[in-house]
Amino acid sequence: MNNPESLKFINELAAYFNALPGVGKKTAQRYALQLLKQDDDFLQGFGKTLSELKSKIHECQVCHNLSQETVCSICSSPSRNSELICVVEDVRDVIAIENTHQFSGKFHILGGVISPMDGVGPSDLNIDSLINRIKENPEIKEILLALRITMEGDTTNFFLYKKLKNLNVKLSIIARGVSFGEQIEYTDEVTLAKSILNRVPYEL
């Protein structure tokens, strides 16, 4: 491993891991070295999956979830409640809510929250597609806002309220069993399930 070429290759591999959110340099290096211990079948499968990632995974044209099809399995499922749409920040929130097994409706992923400090405005989010979705689907009766319980999340909720208040839908928000400053994906399943079941009308 003292071979300069070997070290260069390992460092290049570690740099890819290091580019991922939450992966520090030491962890990235550990991941790279761990791959050396894997057998050829694992590495070939790992490489094949990575190379096909962008070609096989697409954004659902309806809700912006990840899908291998044009429309994701949740949007196309006849067993889901089409009257209820849960608005979330990203795919990780969909996974968290699905793990509670207490939500039978469908989703709409905004792709973030309004955050002027980070340069994220309403036009950067999937808000127009949500409005069009409601207008084009009269069966939608309720929009459940399930964004992070932070100033940015509240700002986004208020913006959505202003945009949706004149449409023929009920606006509700998850109960504040979720602590202020907490992100949906990190909330334990029991608390999140109760927050969904005990949702309340959105009020200013």
C-alpha positions in Angstrom: 0.0 0.0 0.0 3.1 2.3 0.2 3.1 2.3 -3.7 2.5 5.9 -4.7 0.2 4.8 -7.6 -1.9 2.6 -5.2 -2.2 5.5 -2.7 -3.2 7.9 -5.5 -5.9 5.4 -6.7 -7.3 5.0 -3.1 -7.3 8.8 -2.6 -9.2 9.3 -5.8 -11.8 6.7 -4.8 -12.0 8.3 -1.3 -12.6 11.7 -2.9 -15.8 10.4 -4.5 -17.1 9.2 -1.2 -16.0 12.5 0.5 -18.1 14.4 -2.0 -21.3 12.8 -0.5 -23.1 14.8 2.2 -22.1 13.8 5.7 -19.0 11.7 4.7 -15.8 13.1 6.1 -12.3 12.5 4.8 -11.5 9.7 7.3 -14.8 7.9 6.7 -14.3 8.2 2.9 -10.9 6.7 3.2 -12.3 3.9 5.3 -15.0 3.2 2.7 -12.4 3.1 0.0 -10.1 0.7 1.9 -13.1 -1.5 2.8 -13.9 -2.0 -0.9 -10.5 -3.6 -1.3 -11.6 -6.4 1.0 -14.7 -7.2 -1.0 -14.7 -10.1 -3.5 -14.9 -9.6 -7.3 -18.7 -10.4 -7.5 -19.5 -7.6 -5.0 -17.3 -5.1 -6.7 -18.7 -5.9 -10.2 -22.3 -5.6 -8.8 -21.4 -2.4 -7.0 -19.9 -0.9 -10.2 -22.8 -2.1 -12.4 -25.3 -0.5 -10.0 -23.5 2.8 -9.9 -23.1 2.9 -13.7 -26.8 2.3 -14.2 -28.0 4.6 -11.4 -28.8 7.7 -13.5 -30.3 5.7 -16.4 -32.6 3.5 -14.3 -33.8 6.0 -11.7 -36.0 8.9 -12.8 -38.2 11.5 -11.2 -41.9 10.7 -11.1 -43.7 13.1 -13.4 -46.5 13.5 -10.9 -45.0 13.8 -7.4 -41.3 14.1 -8.1 -40.5 10.9 -6.1 -37.8 8.6 -7.4 -39.0 5.9 -9.7 -37.9 3.4 -12.3 -41.1 4.3 -14.2 -42.5 7.5 -15.6 -45.0 7.5 -12.7 -44.0 6.0 -9.3 -45.7 3.1 -7.7 -47.3 5.3 -5.0 -49.0 7.6 -7.5 -50.1 4.7 -9.7 -51.4 2.6 -6.9 -55.2 2.2 -6.9 -55.2 1.4 -3.2 -53.8 4.8 -2.2 -56.1 7.6 -1.1 -56.1 10.1 -4.1 -58.0 12.7 -2.0 -55.1 13.3 0.4 -51.7 14.6 -0.7 -48.8 14.9 1.8 -46.3 17.7 0.9 -42.8 16.9 2.0 -39.3 18.3 1.5 -37.5 15.3 -0.2 -37.5 11.6 -0.8 -36.1 10.8 2.7 -39.3 12.2 4.2 -41.4 9.9 2.0 -39.4 6.9 3.3 -39.9 8.1 6.9 -43.6 8.6 6.6 -44.1 5.3 4.7 -42.3 3.5 7.5 -45.0 4.6 10.0 -47.6 2.6 8.0 -50.1 5.2 9.1 -50.5 7.2 5.9 -52.5 5.9 2.9 -52.6 9.0 0.7 -50.1 10.2 -1.9 -47.2 12.6 -1.8 -45.7 15.7 -3.4 -42.0 16.4 -3.0 -41.1 20.0 -3.0 -37.4 19.4 -3.4 -36.5 21.6 -0.4 -37.8 24.6 1.6 -37.7 28.3 1.1 -34.4 29.6 2.5 -33.2 33.0 1.3 -29.9 32.5 3.3 -29.2 29.4 1.1 -30.4 31.1 -2.1 -33.5 28.9 -2.3 -36.7 30.7 -3.4 -40.2 29.5 -4.3 -39.2 29.2 -8.0 -36.6 26.6 -7.1 -39.2 24.3 -5.6 -41.9 22.1 -7.1 -44.7 24.5 -6.1 -46.2 25.2 -9.5 -46.5 21.5 -10.3 -48.4 21.1 -6.9 -50.8 23.9 -7.9 -51.4 22.5 -11.3 -51.9 19.0 -9.8 -54.6 20.3 -7.6 -56.3 22.2 -10.4 -56.2 19.2 -12.7 -57.4 16.7 -10.2 -60.7 17.7 -8.5 -60.6 14.5 -6.4 -57.9 16.0 -4.3 -59.6 17.2 -1.1 -56.8 17.7 1.4 -53.2 18.9 1.4 -51.2 17.8 4.4 -48.1 20.0 5.0 -45.3 17.8 6.5 -42.2 20.0 6.3 -39.4 20.4 8.7 -40.4 22.2 11.9 -38.0 25.2 11.5 -38.3 28.8 10.5 -37.7 27.8 6.9 -40.3 25.1 7.0 -42.8 27.6 8.5 -42.0 30.1 5.9 -42.7 27.5 3.2 -45.9 26.5 4.8 -47.1 30.1 4.9 -46.2 30.6 1.2 -48.1 27.4 0.3 -51.1 28.6 2.3 -51.2 31.9 0.3 -50.9 30.0 -3.0 -53.5 27.3 -2.1 -56.0 29.0 0.1 -58.3 29.9 -2.8 -58.3 26.4 -4.2 -61.0 24.0 -3.2 -58.8 22.0 -0.8 -58.5 21.6 2.9 -55.0 22.6 4.3 -53.7 20.7 7.3 -50.4 20.4 9.1 -48.8 17.7 11.1 -49.4 18.0 14.9 -46.5 19.6 16.7 -45.5 16.3 18.4 -42.5 16.9 16.2 -40.1 19.3 18.1 -39.2 22.7 16.7 -36.0 22.5 14.7 -36.5 18.8 13.9 -36.4 17.3 10.4 -39.1 14.8 9.4 -36.6 12.1 8.4 -35.0 12.0 11.8 -38.3 11.9 13.8 -39.0 8.5 15.4 -41.8 6.5 13.7 -44.2 6.6 16.7 -44.0 10.3 17.1 -44.3 10.9 13.3 -47.2 8.5 13.1 -49.1 10.3 15.8 -48.3 13.7 14.3 -49.9 12.5 11.0 -52.9 11.0 12.6 -53.5 14.0 14.8 -52.9 16.5 12.1 -54.7 19.8 12.5 -56.1 22.5 10.1 -53.5 25.0 9.0 -54.2 28.3 10.7 -52.3 31.6 10.8 
